[in-house]
Amino acid sequence: MRAAPSPARPAAATAYLPYTLEESAGTRLFCFHHAGGSASSFSGLQRALGPKVSVAPVQLPGRERRAAEPRFTEIGALVEELDRELAPYLEETPHAFLGHSMGAIVAYRLASRRVARGAVPPYRLVVGGYPPPHRPAPISWALELPDEELARFLVSVGGMSETILRYPAWMRPALAQIRDDLRVCESHRVPPPDWRLPVPIEVFAGADDPLMPPSAGEGWSQHTSAGSRVHVLPGGHFFPHERPAEFLVSLSSVLFPA
């Protein structure tokens, strides 16, 4: 059985948490990355939010230092393992979940699993750039595109640098990772109509996001019994990186309301 981390040392007993946790913070923020992304997407968040929160970027298999590990393609299996691996860190400290794009549906499913089995839920679920759980995955159709077309589409929404188009040896593995992540999203099934999370949901949307228009964010209210709000920020699908200052101010306000 995996032991809970000692407050006197970094919590690094699972590969899902690659960064040292701030043990003195009163709250933990578990961060779930977008399709094709990695834990490093959140690497600057700890410094930006300060010592009152311990930022815990979650690293899924098949990327960065976990590149040699097989990737998940089915969300149920992924969430089951996340629940098992993160359980010691979720039980000991008040925590919130933050998920962007694919990370939003992963965070929602993990919170739902924990509520269903009577475990400690997050005190707040923060999602961005993803439609509500009763809606289809936003770009599952992209799985059928040839590599070059998929790459150009991802460049158009800010999910890939145009530079990579000139380097097929880099592009192919990057696209393989993204395709598997899109399969994770596509494998999600609509929850029962009477299922509600007893957790407030804060929904962030980019004003010009072609994958999740701000109006779609209202649909998240159907999946909570504790209320939801939609926050529209300037930018497209990757608005947290396009307008980081505005996003951080809004994120702080929902994590630590006055």
ZAMARGU-4260 file (C-alpha; in steps of 0.2 Angstrom, whole numbers, plus 5000, padded with zeros to 4 digits):
<rodrens>
0) 5000/5000/5000 | 5007/5017/4995 | 5010/5028/5011 | 5004/5046/5013 | 5018/5058/5011
5) 5027/5065/5026 | 5025/5084/5029 | 5043/5085/5031 | 5048/5079/5013 | 5043/5082/4995
10) 5028/5072/4990 | 5035/5062/4975 | 5029/5044/4978 | 5019/5044/4961 | 5025/5048/4944
15) 5008/5057/4942 | 5015/5071/4953 | 5032/5076/4945 | 5035/5092/4955 | 5038/5095/4973
20) 5023/5100/4983 | 5022/5115/4994 | 5018/5105/5010 | 5015/5121/5021 | 5000/5127/5010
25) 4983/5125/5016 | 4976/5120/4999 | 4981/5110/4984 | 4977/5113/4966 | 4978/5098/4955
30) 4980/5103/4937 | 4975/5092/4922 | 4983/5097/4905 | 4976/5098/4888 | 4977/5085/4874
35) 4995/5084/4868 | 5000/5093/4883 | 5010/5089/4899 | 5012/5094/4917 | 5025/5107/4912
40) 5010/5117/4905 | 5007/5123/4923 | 5025/5124/4928 | 5024/5143/4932 | 5008/5142/4941
45) 5015/5140/4959 | 5025/5155/4958 | 5011/5165/4951 | 4998/5160/4964 | 5010/5161/4979
50) 5012/5151/4995 | 4994/5149/5000 | 4991/5135/4988 | 5001/5120/4983 | 5000/5118/4964
55) 5001/5100/4959 | 5002/5098/4940 | 4997/5080/4935 | 5008/5071/4923 | 4999/5058/4912
60) 5009/5043/4905 | 5017/5045/4888 | 5025/5062/4889 | 5041/5071/4895 | 5049/5060/4908
65) 5035/5047/4906 | 5038/5046/4887 | 5042/5028/4887 | 5026/5023/4896 | 5010/5018/4886
70) 4997/5031/4885 | 4979/5029/4890 | 4966/5029/4876 | 4950/5026/4887 | 4945/5038/4900
75) 4937/5026/4913 | 4954/5016/4914 | 4964/5033/4916 | 4952/5040/4929 | 4953/5023/4939
80) 4972/5024/4940 | 4972/5043/4944 | 4960/5039/4958 | 4972/5026/4965 | 4988/5035/4963
85) 4982/5052/4969 | 4971/5046/4983 | 4985/5049/4997 | 4987/5067/4992 | 4968/5070/4990
90) 4963/5064/5007 | 4975/5074/5018 | 4973/5092/5012 | 4958/5103/5005 | 4960/5103/4987
95) 4953/5109/4970 | 4954/5103/4952 | 4959/5113/4937 | 4957/5106/4920 | 4959/5114/4903
100) 4952/5106/4887 | 4955/5087/4889 | 4960/5090/4907 | 4943/5097/4910 | 4934/5081/4907
105) 4947/5071/4916 | 4945/5082/4931 | 4926/5081/4930 | 4927/5062/4929 | 4939/5060/4943
110) 4929/5071/4954 | 4913/5061/4949 | 4922/5044/4953 | 4927/5050/4970 | 4910/5057/4975
115) 4902/5041/4969 | 4913/5030/4980 | 4911/5042/4995 | 4929/5049/4995 | 4934/5067/4999
120) 4929/5078/4984 | 4937/5094/4978 | 4930/5109/4986 | 4929/5117/4968 | 4931/5111/4950
125) 4938/5123/4938 | 4936/5119/4920 | 4941/5128/4904 | 4940/5126/4885 | 4929/5111/4885
130) 4910/5108/4883 | 4899/5101/4897 | 4899/5082/4900 | 4883/5079/4890 | 4890/5086/4874
135) 4901/5077/4862 | 4920/5079/4863 | 4924/5094/4853 | 4935/5088/4839 | 4933/5069/4839
140) 4931/5071/4820 | 4949/5076/4819 | 4955/5058/4822 | 4950/5054/4804 | 4962/5068/4797
145) 4978/5063/4789 | 4994/5069/4799 | 4997/5085/4789 | 4979/5091/4790 | 4978/5087/4808
150) 4994/5097/4811 | 4988/5112/4802 | 4971/5112/4811 | 4980/5111/4828 | 4991/5126/4822
155) 4976/5136/4818 | 4969/5134/4836 | 4985/5137/4844 | 4988/5119/4850 | 5004/5116/4840
160) 5018/5127/4833 | 5019/5130/4815 | 5038/5126/4816 | 5034/5108/4819 | 5027/5106/4801
165) 5044/5107/4794 | 5051/5093/4805 | 5041/5077/4801 | 5052/5067/4813 | 5045/5078/4828
170) 5028/5080/4821 | 5023/5062/4819 | 5026/5057/4838 | 5018/5073/4843 | 5002/5069/4833
175) 5002/5051/4839 | 5001/5058/4857 | 4987/5070/4852 | 4977/5056/4844 | 4978/5045/4859
180) 4972/5060/4870 | 4958/5063/4858 | 4953/5045/4860 | 4952/5048/4879 | 4940/5062/4876
185) 4930/5052/4863 | 4928/5038/4875 | 4918/5048/4888 | 4900/5044/4890 | 4886/5055/4895
190) 4882/5054/4914 | 4865/5049/4920 | 4853/5063/4919 | 4850/5064/4937 | 4869/5064/4942
195) 4875/5080/4950 | 4892/5084/4958 | 4890/5092/4975 | 4904/5103/4970 | 4904/5121/4963
200) 4910/5122/4945 | 4919/5137/4938 | 4919/5137/4919 | 4932/5148/4910 | 4930/5151/4891
205) 4940/5161/4878 | 4929/5174/4870 | 4935/5168/4853 | 4937/5149/4856 | 4931/5140/4841
210) 4931/5123/4850 | 4920/5129/4866 | 4910/5145/4863 | 4907/5154/4879 | 4888/5151/4877
215) 4891/5132/4878 | 4899/5135/4896 | 4882/5137/4903 | 4878/5119/4901 | 4890/5114/4915
220) 4876/5120/4927 | 4867/5104/4923 | 4881/5094/4931 | 4882/5102/4949 | 4870/5104/4963
225) 4881/5117/4971 | 4881/5131/4957 | 4891/5136/4942 | 4898/5152/4935 | 4905/5156/4917
230) 4920/5167/4916 | 4924/5174/4898 | 4941/5180/4895 | 4950/5187/4880 | 4958/5175/4868
235) 4955/5158/4859 | 4956/5140/4865 | 4972/5143/4874 | 4967/5159/4883 | 4977/5154/4899
240) 4993/5156/4889 | 4987/5170/4878 | 4982/5181/4892 | 4990/5174/4908 | 4988/5190/4919
245) 4969/5190/4916 | 4967/5172/4919 | 4978/5172/4935 | 4967/5186/4943 | 4951/5176/4939
250) 4958/5160/4944 | 4964/5167/4961 | 4946/5175/4964 | 4937/5158/4962 | 4950/5148/4972
255) 4950/5161/4986 | 4934/5171/4986 | 4934/5186/4997
</rodrens>
